[in-house]
Amino acid sequence: MYIDGQFVESSNGQWIEVLNPSTEEVISRQPEATIEDVNRALDAARAAQKPWAKRPAIERAQYLLKIADGIKNRKDEFVEIIVREQGKTRNWAQVEVDATISYFEYMSTFARHIEGEVIPSDRTNETIILTKRPIGVVAGILPWNFPFFLIARKAGAALITGCTIVLKPSQVTPENCTKLAEVVHNAGVPKGVFNVVTGKGSVIGNEMAGSPKVDLVSVTGSVPAGEKIMEAAAKNITKVSLELGGKAPAIVMDDADLEKSVEWIVDSRIGNNGQICNNVERVYVQNAVADKFTRLLVEKMKSVKVGDPLKDPSVDMGPLVEARALESVSEKVDRAIKQGAKLLCGGHRIGDIGYFYAPTVLGDCTQQMDIIHEETFGPVIPIVKFETLDEAISMANDCEYGLASSIFTNNLNFAVKACKELEFGETYVNREHFEAIQGFHAGVKKSGIGGADGKHGVEEYLVTHVTYLDIY
């Protein structure tokens, strides 16, 4: 682990084994942190925060650029780690590493863009000045699906604003984070500013969230995990920023370019092996084109090449991340079939070694089925038919999640109506589901609180201070 500028083992000497999901082989061991280790990291972050905040923002930005350069110098190594421990295809791992580099570089530009306001006063000779301050110590709890990029999404904004951070990577994919700590260390980032503890979320994640030493808890994970984090943070009224998954609908109108729509939807379903919070999770297709669309979709999904990305860099999709993920996807597909869905392709595990699941399409689905409401987090597309756009929007909104959504149409009126009425933080029109770092990635309903990216994401790490300046 990396605590207060030093690489350390856990205080109890315990370790967690990390598996390659393609082979089920142990590929590394990571320290299993104790509550004592967490508090050492939080104490280091607390001690370092005020001196770090006093540095000019432009100086903090130089450290972010050094981190970005350090990643560039070890890019191939990080790509290899991500492919090995998370099962990403090589192309997706390269995208993730490049996005991480870009994110640190992008966040460095906010050194000159954290701005306040001068507000008119009702009093003679008084000026009201609104300024922004760093919130303080950040606890960043990371997921396994984008384990490297999410480091930058949380730490980049934290460090440029003058916050310090303690990161807890997923116990399934921790190696990339501990290796990044080497880059941070070599960049000369002052001790205590950036810390990494590894271990079980149920132990150290809750300890971080419930600590009075933490000023912001930023979490990407499941709804149950988010609920536990909120509960732990509540006793100290600690601010939380949560991204908790989604059930993204894609609406296909009868005027859409069906070939392109299929391509975009499949890309948005199998991306990262079907394990992205804004993956397409359900498709609503207008009756007039439903048969043709379904035929094209099944053909495309059947053509997806699945395999071990370490052995074959040309595969389109790798494994699910762990055994329980494979079990969960299998159970949800089996249940959908029992409830009346028609299996059009896939629907089974591939091979006996590794957590591979065949790209799957389910036809004859209805809005009442569990597969339409529960997040699948695997390469499964259920199809529901509709007659009118109002009907499709109503079904799309009939969901406890609200992160991403999309519509495929050549009718501007349809596109604008969908963007206005879909109850989701993001709506994509005639393109794949994948956000931009200068946008704002945020959900509504159970998809979370707060958000990330762009200037609005930076605001998550700031608090407002108002000065009433009266000159006699």
C-alpha positions as CSV (number, residue, x, y, z in Angstrom):
1,M,0.0,0.0,0.0
2,Y,1.1,3.6,-0.2
3,I,0.6,5.6,3.0
4,D,2.3,9.0,3.9
5,G,4.8,8.7,1.1
6,Q,5.9,5.2,1.9
7,F,5.1,1.7,0.4
8,V,4.0,-0.5,3.3
9,E,2.4,-3.9,4.0
10,S,-0.7,-4.3,6.1
11,S,-0.3,-4.0,9.8
12,N,-1.4,-7.6,10.3
13,G,0.6,-9.1,7.5
14,Q,-2.5,-10.5,5.7
15,W,-2.9,-10.6,1.9
16,I,-5.6,-10.9,-0.7
17,E,-5.2,-13.1,-3.8
18,V,-6.1,-11.5,-7.2
19,L,-7.2,-13.7,-10.0
20,N,-7.0,-13.4,-13.8
21,P,-10.7,-13.8,-14.8
22,S,-9.7,-15.4,-18.1
23,T,-7.8,-18.2,-16.6
24,E,-8.9,-18.2,-12.9
25,E,-5.2,-18.2,-11.9
26,V,-3.7,-16.2,-9.1
27,I,-1.7,-13.3,-10.6
28,S,-0.8,-11.2,-7.5
29,R,-1.2,-10.7,-3.8
30,Q,-2.2,-7.4,-2.3
31,P,-2.1,-6.3,1.3
32,E,-5.4,-6.7,3.2
33,A,-5.6,-3.4,5.1
34,T,-6.8,-3.1,8.7
35,I,-8.8,-0.3,10.3
36,E,-5.5,0.8,11.8
37,D,-3.9,1.1,8.3
38,V,-6.9,3.2,7.1
39,N,-6.5,5.6,10.0
40,R,-2.8,6.0,9.4
41,A,-3.6,6.9,5.8
42,L,-6.4,9.3,6.8
43,D,-4.2,10.9,9.5
44,A,-1.5,11.4,6.8
45,A,-4.0,13.0,4.4
46,R,-5.3,15.3,7.1
47,A,-1.8,16.5,8.1
48,A,-0.9,17.1,4.4
49,Q,-4.1,18.8,3.3
50,K,-3.6,22.4,4.6
51,P,0.0,22.7,3.3
52,W,-1.1,21.2,0.0
53,A,-4.0,23.7,-0.3
54,K,-1.7,26.6,0.4
55,R,0.4,25.8,-2.7
56,P,-0.6,27.9,-5.7
57,A,-3.0,25.9,-7.9
58,I,-0.7,26.2,-10.8
59,E,2.0,24.4,-8.8
60,R,-0.4,21.6,-8.0
61,A,-1.1,21.4,-11.7
62,Q,2.5,20.6,-12.4
63,Y,2.3,17.5,-10.3
64,L,-0.7,16.3,-12.2
65,L,1.2,16.8,-15.5
66,K,4.1,14.8,-14.0
67,I,1.7,12.0,-13.1
68,A,0.4,12.0,-16.7
69,D,3.9,11.9,-18.1
70,G,4.8,9.0,-15.7
71,I,1.8,7.0,-17.0
72,K,2.9,7.7,-20.6
73,N,6.3,6.3,-19.8
74,R,4.8,3.1,-18.5
75,K,1.7,2.9,-20.7
76,D,2.3,-0.7,-22.0
77,E,2.8,-1.9,-18.4
78,F,-0.5,-0.5,-17.3
79,V,-2.4,-1.8,-20.3
80,E,-1.0,-5.3,-19.5
81,I,-2.1,-5.1,-15.9
82,I,-5.6,-4.0,-16.7
83,V,-6.0,-6.7,-19.3
84,R,-4.7,-9.3,-16.9
85,E,-6.6,-8.4,-13.7
86,Q,-9.9,-7.1,-15.1
87,G,-10.2,-9.0,-18.4
88,K,-10.6,-6.0,-20.6
89,T,-9.8,-6.3,-24.3
90,R,-6.5,-4.8,-25.2
91,N,-8.2,-2.1,-27.2
92,W,-10.4,-1.1,-24.2
93,A,-7.4,-1.2,-21.8
94,Q,-5.5,1.2,-24.2
95,V,-8.5,3.5,-24.2
96,E,-8.7,3.4,-20.4
97,V,-5.0,4.3,-20.0
98,D,-5.1,7.1,-22.7
99,A,-8.2,8.5,-21.0
100,T,-6.5,8.5,-17.6
101,I,-3.5,10.4,-19.0
102,S,-5.9,12.9,-20.7
103,Y,-7.9,13.3,-17.5
104,F,-4.9,14.3,-15.4
105,E,-3.8,16.7,-18.1
106,Y,-7.3,18.1,-18.4
107,M,-7.7,18.6,-14.6
108,S,-4.4,20.4,-14.5
109,T,-6.0,23.2,-16.6
110,F,-8.4,24.1,-13.8
111,A,-5.5,25.7,-11.9
112,R,-6.6,29.0,-13.5
113,H,-10.3,28.2,-13.6
114,I,-11.4,27.7,-10.0
115,E,-13.3,31.0,-9.8
116,G,-15.4,32.9,-7.3
117,E,-17.8,35.9,-7.6
118,V,-18.2,39.5,-6.5
119,I,-21.8,40.1,-5.4
120,P,-23.4,43.5,-5.0
121,S,-24.2,44.4,-1.5
122,D,-27.2,46.3,-0.1
123,R,-24.9,48.4,2.1
124,T,-22.8,51.4,1.2
125,N,-19.1,50.6,1.0
126,E,-19.5,46.9,1.4
127,T,-18.4,44.2,-1.0
128,I,-19.5,40.6,-0.9
129,I,-16.9,38.2,-2.1
130,L,-17.6,34.5,-2.8
131,T,-14.6,32.2,-3.0
132,K,-14.1,28.5,-3.4
133,R,-12.1,26.4,-1.0
134,P,-11.0,22.7,-1.1
135,I,-13.4,20.5,0.9
136,G,-10.5,18.7,2.6
137,V,-9.8,15.0,2.8
138,V,-11.4,12.8,0.2
139,A,-12.0,9.1,0.5
140,G,-12.2,7.6,-3.0
141,I,-13.7,4.1,-3.2
142,L,-13.1,2.6,-6.6
143,P,-14.9,0.0,-8.7
144,W,-13.3,-2.8,-10.7
145,N,-14.8,-2.1,-14.1
146,F,-12.7,1.0,-14.8
147,P,-10.1,0.6,-12.0
148,F,-7.4,2.9,-13.6
149,F,-9.5,5.7,-15.1
150,L,-11.5,6.1,-11.9
151,I,-8.3,6.9,-10.0
152,A,-7.9,10.0,-12.2
153,R,-11.6,10.9,-12.1
154,K,-11.4,11.1,-8.3
155,A,-7.8,12.1,-7.6
156,G,-7.4,14.5,-10.5
157,A,-10.2,16.8,-9.3
158,A,-9.2,16.3,-5.6
159,L,-5.5,17.3,-6.1
160,I,-6.1,20.3,-8.3
161,T,-8.6,21.8,-5.9
162,G,-6.2,21.4,-2.9
163,C,-7.7,18.3,-1.4
164,T,-5.8,15.2,-0.3
165,I,-7.1,11.7,-1.0
166,V,-7.1,8.2,0.3
167,L,-8.0,5.7,-2.4
168,K,-9.3,2.2,-1.9
169,P,-9.3,0.1,-5.1
170,S,-11.5,-2.9,-5.6
171,Q,-10.1,-6.0,-4.0
172,V,-10.7,-7.7,-7.4
173,T,-8.5,-5.2,-9.4
174,P,-6.0,-3.5,-7.0
175,E,-2.7,-3.9,-8.8
176,N,-3.1,-1.0,-11.3
177,C,-3.7,1.4,-8.4
178,T,-0.7,0.3,-6.3
179,K,1.4,0.6,-9.4
180,L,0.1,4.1,-10.1
181,A,1.2,5.0,-6.6
182,E,4.8,4.4,-7.8
183,V,4.2,7.0,-10.6
184,V,2.8,9.5,-8.0
185,H,5.8,8.8,-5.7
186,N,8.3,9.4,-8.6
187,A,6.5,12.6,-9.5
188,G,7.5,14.0,-6.1
189,V,3.9,14.5,-4.8
190,P,4.3,15.5,-1.2
191,K,3.8,12.7,1.3
192,G,0.3,12.3,2.6
193,V,-1.4,14.0,-0.4
194,F,-2.1,10.7,-2.3
195,N,-2.6,7.5,-0.4
196,V,-3.7,3.9,-1.3
197,V,-5.1,1.3,1.0
198,T,-6.1,-2.1,-0.3
199,G,-8.6,-4.6,1.2
200,K,-12.2,-5.5,1.6
201,G,-14.8,-2.8,1.1
202,S,-17.0,-4.2,3.8
203,V,-14.2,-3.5,6.3
204,I,-12.1,-0.6,5.2
205,G,-14.6,1.1,2.9
206,N,-17.1,1.5,5.6
207,E,-14.4,2.7,8.0
208,M,-13.4,5.4,5.5
209,A,-16.9,6.5,4.9
210,G,-17.8,6.7,8.6
211,S,-14.6,8.5,9.7
212,P,-14.8,12.1,11.0
213,K,-11.4,12.6,9.4
214,V,-13.1,12.5,5.9
215,D,-14.8,15.5,4.3
216,L,-16.0,13.9,1.1
217,V,-16.7,10.2,0.2
218,S,-16.6,9.6,-3.5
219,V,-17.9,6.2,-4.5
220,T,-18.5,4.3,-7.8
221,G,-20.2,1.1,-7.2
222,S,-23.5,-0.8,-6.7
223,V,-26.7,0.6,-5.1
224,P,-26.3,-1.7,-2.0
225,A,-22.7,-0.4,-1.6
226,G,-23.9,3.2,-2.0
227,E,-26.6,2.6,0.7
228,K,-24.0,1.4,3.1
229,I,-21.7,4.3,2.4
230,M,-24.5,6.8,2.9
231,E,-25.4,5.2,6.2
232,A,-21.8,5.2,7.4
233,A,-21.3,8.8,6.3
234,A,-24.5,10.0,7.9
235,K,-23.3,10.0,11.4
236,N,-20.8,12.7,10.6
237,I,-23.0,14.4,8.0
238,T,-20.1,13.8,5.5
239,K,-20.8,14.8,1.9
240,V,-21.1,11.9,-0.5
241,S,-20.8,11.7,-4.2
242,L,-22.2,8.4,-5.6
243,E,-22.3,6.8,-9.0
244,L,-24.3,3.6,-8.5
245,G,-25.0,2.0,-11.8
246,G,-27.8,2.1,-14.3
247,K,-30.3,0.4,-16.6
248,A,-29.8,2.4,-19.8
249,P,-32.6,2.2,-22.3
250,A,-32.0,2.6,-26.1
251,I,-35.1,3.7,-28.1
252,V,-35.0,2.8,-31.9
253,M,-37.5,4.6,-34.0
254,D,-38.8,3.3,-37.3
255,D,-37.0,6.1,-39.2
256,A,-33.6,5.3,-37.8
257,D,-30.7,3.9,-39.8
258,L,-31.0,0.3,-38.5
259,E,-27.5,-0.9,-39.5
260,K,-25.8,2.0,-37.7
261,S,-28.2,1.7,-34.8
262,V,-27.3,-1.9,-34.4
263,E,-23.6,-1.2,-34.5
264,W,-23.9,1.6,-31.9
265,I,-26.1,-0.5,-29.6
266,V,-23.8,-3.6,-29.8
267,D,-20.8,-1.4,-29.1
268,S,-22.7,0.0,-26.1
269,R,-23.6,-3.4,-24.8
270,I,-20.3,-5.4,-25.2
271,G,-18.0,-2.5,-24.2
272,N,-15.8,-3.6,-21.3
273,N,-17.4,-7.0,-21.6
274,G,-20.8,-5.6,-20.9
275,Q,-19.7,-4.1,-17.5
276,I,-20.1,-0.4,-17.7
277,C,-22.7,1.5,-15.7
278,N,-24.0,3.3,-18.9
279,N,-24.0,0.2,-21.1
280,V,-27.2,-0.3,-23.1
281,E,-29.2,-2.6,-20.8
282,R,-32.5,-2.8,-22.7
283,V,-33.7,-1.9,-26.2
284,Y,-37.1,-0.5,-27.1
285,V,-37.8,-0.9,-30.9
286,Q,-40.8,0.5,-32.8
287,N,-43.1,-2.2,-34.2
288,A,-42.7,-1.4,-37.8
289,V,-39.0,-2.2,-37.9
290,A,-38.8,-4.6,-34.9
291,D,-38.3,-7.8,-37.0
292,K,-35.6,-6.4,-39.2
293,F,-33.8,-4.7,-36.3
294,T,-33.9,-7.9,-34.3
295,R,-32.5,-10.0,-37.1
296,L,-29.6,-7.5,-37.7
297,L,-28.9,-7.3,-33.9
298,V,-28.8,-11.1,-33.5
299,E,-26.4,-11.4,-36.5
300,K,-24.2,-8.7,-35.0
301,M,-24.1,-10.3,-31.5
302,K,-23.4,-13.7,-33.0
303,S,-20.4,-12.2,-34.8
304,V,-18.8,-10.9,-31.5
305,K,-15.5,-12.7,-30.9
306,V,-15.0,-13.7,-27.3
307,G,-11.8,-14.9,-25.8
308,D,-8.8,-14.3,-23.5
309,P,-7.5,-10.9,-24.5
310,L,-4.0,-11.7,-23.3
311,K,-3.8,-14.7,-25.7
312,D,-5.7,-13.1,-28.6
313,P,-5.6,-9.2,-28.8
314,S,-8.2,-9.3,-31.6
315,V,-11.1,-10.4,-29.5
316,D,-14.1,-8.1,-29.2
317,M,-15.0,-9.2,-25.7
318,G,-13.2,-10.8,-22.7
319,P,-14.6,-12.5,-19.5
320,L,-16.8,-11.2,-16.8
321,V,-14.7,-10.1,-13.8
322,E,-15.4,-12.9,-11.4
323,A,-17.3,-16.1,-10.7
324,R,-20.2,-14.4,-9.0
325,A,-20.7,-12.0,-11.9
326,L,-21.0,-15.0,-14.2
327,E,-23.5,-16.6,-11.9
328,S,-25.5,-13.4,-11.6
329,V,-25.8,-12.9,-15.4
330,S,-26.6,-16.6,-16.0
331,E,-29.4,-16.5,-13.3
332,K,-31.0,-13.3,-14.8
333,V,-31.1,-14.7,-18.3
334,D,-32.5,-18.1,-17.1
335,R,-35.2,-16.2,-15.1
336,A,-36.1,-14.0,-18.1
337,I,-36.6,-17.2,-20.2
338,K,-38.8,-18.7,-17.5
339,Q,-40.8,-15.4,-17.5
340,G,-41.5,-15.7,-21.2
341,A,-38.5,-14.2,-23.0
342,K,-37.3,-15.9,-26.2
343,L,-33.6,-16.8,-26.4
344,L,-32.4,-15.6,-29.8
345,C,-28.7,-16.2,-29.3
346,G,-26.2,-16.8,-26.5
347,G,-27.6,-17.6,-23.1
348,H,-24.7,-19.7,-21.9
349,R,-21.3,-19.8,-20.4
350,I,-18.4,-20.3,-22.9
351,G,-15.9,-23.0,-21.8
352,D,-15.1,-24.4,-18.4
353,I,-12.2,-22.1,-17.5
354,G,-12.6,-18.3,-17.2
355,Y,-15.8,-16.3,-16.6
356,F,-16.8,-16.0,-20.3
357,Y,-20.5,-15.5,-21.2
358,A,-21.9,-15.6,-24.7
359,P,-23.3,-12.4,-26.2
360,T,-27.1,-12.8,-25.7
361,V,-30.2,-11.4,-27.2
362,L,-33.7,-12.0,-25.7
363,G,-36.8,-11.4,-27.8
364,D,-40.5,-11.2,-26.8
365,C,-39.7,-9.3,-23.6
366,T,-42.3,-7.3,-21.8
367,Q,-42.0,-4.3,-19.5
368,Q,-43.0,-6.5,-16.5
369,M,-40.0,-8.8,-16.7
370,D,-37.2,-8.6,-14.1
371,I,-34.6,-8.4,-16.9
372,I,-36.1,-5.0,-17.9
373,H,-35.7,-3.6,-14.4
374,E,-32.6,-5.2,-12.8
375,E,-29.1,-4.2,-13.8
376,T,-27.6,-7.1,-15.6
377,F,-24.0,-6.0,-16.0
378,G,-23.2,-8.5,-18.7
379,P,-23.5,-8.9,-22.5
380,V,-27.3,-9.3,-22.6
381,I,-29.8,-7.3,-24.7
382,P,-33.5,-7.7,-24.0
383,I,-35.9,-6.3,-26.7
384,V,-39.3,-4.7,-26.1
385,K,-41.5,-3.5,-28.9
386,F,-43.5,-0.3,-28.8
387,E,-45.9,1.6,-31.0
388,T,-45.5,5.3,-30.1
389,L,-42.6,7.4,-28.8
390,D,-44.7,8.4,-25.7
391,E,-45.1,4.7,-24.9
392,A,-41.3,4.1,-25.3
393,I,-40.4,7.0,-23.1
394,S,-42.9,5.9,-20.4
395,M,-41.4,2.4,-20.4
396,A,-37.8,3.8,-20.4
397,N,-38.6,6.0,-17.4
398,D,-40.3,3.1,-15.5
399,C,-37.0,2.3,-13.8
400,E,-35.3,3.0,-10.4
401,Y,-32.1,3.9,-12.2
402,G,-31.4,7.1,-14.1
403,L,-27.9,7.3,-15.5
404,A,-27.7,6.9,-19.3
405,S,-30.2,6.7,-22.2
406,S,-30.3,6.9,-25.9
407,I,-32.5,7.4,-29.0
408,F,-31.9,6.5,-32.6
409,T,-33.9,8.5,-35.1
410,N,-33.5,11.0,-38.0
411,N,-36.4,13.0,-36.7
412,L,-35.2,16.1,-34.8
413,N,-38.6,16.5,-33.1
414,F,-38.4,12.9,-31.7
415,A,-34.8,13.5,-30.6
416,V,-35.6,16.7,-28.8
417,K,-38.7,15.2,-27.1
418,A,-36.7,12.3,-25.8
419,C,-33.9,14.5,-24.5
420,K,-36.5,16.6,-22.6
421,E,-38.6,13.7,-21.2
422,L,-36.2,10.9,-20.5
423,E,-35.4,10.9,-16.8
424,F,-31.7,10.2,-17.0
425,G,-28.5,12.2,-16.5
426,E,-27.3,11.5,-20.0
427,T,-29.0,11.0,-23.3
428,Y,-27.1,10.0,-26.4
429,V,-28.6,10.6,-29.9
430,N,-27.5,8.4,-32.8
431,R,-24.2,7.3,-31.1
432,E,-22.7,4.9,-28.6
433,H,-22.9,5.3,-24.9
434,F,-19.6,6.9,-23.7
435,E,-19.2,10.1,-21.9
436,A,-16.7,12.9,-22.5
437,I,-14.3,14.1,-19.7
438,Q,-15.4,17.7,-20.2
439,G,-19.1,16.9,-19.8
440,F,-20.7,15.9,-16.5
441,H,-21.3,12.3,-15.7
442,A,-24.2,12.2,-13.2
443,G,-27.3,10.2,-12.6
444,V,-30.7,10.6,-11.0
445,K,-32.9,8.3,-8.9
446,K,-30.8,5.4,-7.6
447,S,-28.0,6.0,-10.1
448,G,-26.5,8.4,-7.6
449,I,-25.9,11.7,-6.0
450,G,-23.5,14.3,-7.4
451,G,-21.3,13.7,-10.4
452,A,-17.9,13.9,-12.1
453,D,-16.1,15.4,-15.1
454,G,-15.8,18.9,-16.4
455,K,-16.2,22.1,-14.4
456,H,-19.2,20.8,-12.6
457,G,-17.3,17.7,-11.4
458,V,-14.6,19.9,-10.0
459,E,-17.2,21.7,-7.9
460,E,-17.8,18.4,-6.0
461,Y,-14.5,18.9,-4.3
462,L,-15.0,22.6,-3.4
463,V,-16.9,24.4,-0.7
464,T,-18.1,28.0,-0.8
465,H,-17.0,30.8,1.5
466,V,-18.5,34.2,1.5
467,T,-16.7,37.3,2.8
468,Y,-18.7,40.5,3.7
469,L,-16.1,43.2,3.4
470,D,-17.1,46.6,4.7
471,I,-14.6,49.5,4.3
472,Y,-15.3,52.5,6.6
